[in-house]
Amino acid sequence: MSEHKDNPDTYPVLGRMLLWVDKPGSANKIFWALAVVCGLLFLADFTFEKHGYFDVEHLPGFFGAYGFIMFTGLILAAKGLRVLIKRPEDYYGDKAVDREEYPEAELEKVDYDA
């Protein structure tokens, strides 16, 4: 049984580069960075000529707003679908995999508090 080690020096290169994401305050930095990128992309929408089929496609920011509305609709549809296909927690009863009894001798128990 290997010993549990959580040493960042043993992480792969990409893992070490992304350690800042786990620090407090990083979520706010990511949010504001995305907000700035979205704002810049909206401003870039004014810099080129659009050749859309419908008149509404020529409005600045149309595709961003359309994407946001459709994504919101997708989330709401998924919530509605969940009501239709949701099953109770004990739906599979005794045939569920997590209901199996495992021999204590074959379990690798790790004490993370030690």
C-alpha positions as CSV (number, residue, x, y, z in Angstrom):
1,M,0.0,0.0,0.0
2,S,1.5,3.3,-1.1
3,E,1.7,6.2,1.4
4,H,-0.5,9.2,0.6
5,K,1.6,12.2,-0.2
6,D,0.3,15.6,-1.3
7,N,3.5,17.3,-2.3
8,P,3.0,19.9,-5.2
9,D,6.6,19.2,-6.3
10,T,5.5,15.8,-7.4
11,Y,2.7,17.2,-9.6
12,P,3.0,17.3,-13.4
13,V,4.1,20.6,-14.9
14,L,0.5,21.6,-15.9
15,G,-0.7,20.7,-12.4
16,R,1.9,23.0,-10.8
17,M,1.0,25.8,-13.2
18,L,-2.7,25.6,-12.3
19,L,-2.2,25.6,-8.5
20,W,-3.2,29.3,-8.3
21,V,-6.8,28.3,-9.2
22,D,-7.2,26.6,-5.8
23,K,-6.2,29.7,-3.8
24,P,-8.8,31.9,-2.1
25,G,-9.9,34.8,-4.3
26,S,-9.1,33.0,-7.6
27,A,-12.8,32.6,-8.4
28,N,-13.2,36.4,-8.4
29,K,-10.2,36.8,-10.7
30,I,-11.5,34.2,-13.1
31,F,-14.9,35.8,-13.1
32,W,-13.6,39.3,-13.8
33,A,-11.2,38.1,-16.5
34,L,-14.1,36.4,-18.3
35,A,-16.2,39.6,-18.0
36,V,-13.4,41.6,-19.5
37,V,-12.9,39.1,-22.4
38,C,-16.7,39.1,-23.0
39,G,-16.7,42.9,-23.1
40,L,-13.8,43.1,-25.5
41,L,-15.5,40.6,-27.8
42,F,-18.6,42.6,-27.7
43,L,-16.6,45.7,-28.7
44,A,-14.9,43.8,-31.4
45,D,-18.4,43.0,-32.9
46,F,-18.5,46.7,-34.0
47,T,-15.3,46.4,-36.1
48,F,-16.4,44.2,-39.0
49,E,-19.2,44.1,-41.5
50,K,-21.7,41.3,-41.0
51,H,-23.2,39.4,-43.9
52,G,-26.2,37.8,-42.2
53,Y,-29.3,36.3,-43.9
54,F,-31.8,37.9,-41.4
55,D,-31.8,41.6,-40.4
56,V,-31.6,40.7,-36.7
57,E,-28.1,39.2,-37.3
58,H,-26.8,42.6,-38.1
59,L,-27.4,43.9,-34.5
60,P,-24.3,44.2,-32.5
61,G,-24.0,41.5,-29.8
62,F,-26.9,39.5,-31.3
63,F,-25.1,36.2,-31.3
64,G,-23.8,36.7,-27.7
65,A,-27.4,37.5,-26.5
66,Y,-28.8,34.6,-28.6
67,G,-26.2,32.2,-27.1
68,F,-27.0,33.3,-23.6
69,I,-30.7,32.9,-24.1
70,M,-30.4,29.5,-25.7
71,F,-28.0,28.3,-23.0
72,T,-30.5,29.5,-20.3
73,G,-33.3,27.7,-22.1
74,L,-31.2,24.5,-22.2
75,I,-30.6,24.6,-18.5
76,L,-34.4,25.2,-17.8
77,A,-35.3,22.4,-20.2
78,A,-32.8,20.0,-18.3
79,K,-34.4,20.9,-15.0
80,G,-37.9,20.1,-16.5
81,L,-36.6,16.9,-17.9
82,R,-35.2,15.9,-14.6
83,V,-38.7,15.9,-13.1
84,L,-39.8,13.4,-15.7
85,I,-36.9,11.0,-15.5
86,K,-35.9,11.3,-11.9
87,R,-35.9,8.0,-9.9
88,P,-35.9,7.5,-6.2
89,E,-32.6,6.9,-4.4
90,D,-33.3,3.2,-3.8
91,Y,-34.7,2.6,-7.3
92,Y,-32.4,-0.4,-7.9
93,G,-32.9,-1.8,-4.4
94,D,-30.7,-4.8,-3.6
95,K,-29.3,-5.0,-7.1
96,A,-27.4,-1.7,-6.8
97,V,-23.7,-2.0,-7.0
98,D,-23.1,0.1,-3.9
99,R,-25.3,-2.3,-1.9
100,E,-22.8,-5.1,-2.2
101,E,-21.0,-6.3,0.9
102,Y,-17.2,-6.2,0.6
103,P,-14.9,-8.4,2.7
104,E,-13.1,-6.2,5.2
105,A,-9.7,-7.9,4.5
106,E,-9.8,-6.9,0.8
107,L,-10.6,-3.2,1.5
108,E,-7.6,-0.8,1.4
109,K,-8.4,1.6,4.1
110,V,-6.4,4.8,4.2
111,D,-6.3,7.0,7.4
112,Y,-5.8,10.5,6.0
113,D,-5.8,12.1,9.5
114,A,-2.7,10.2,10.5
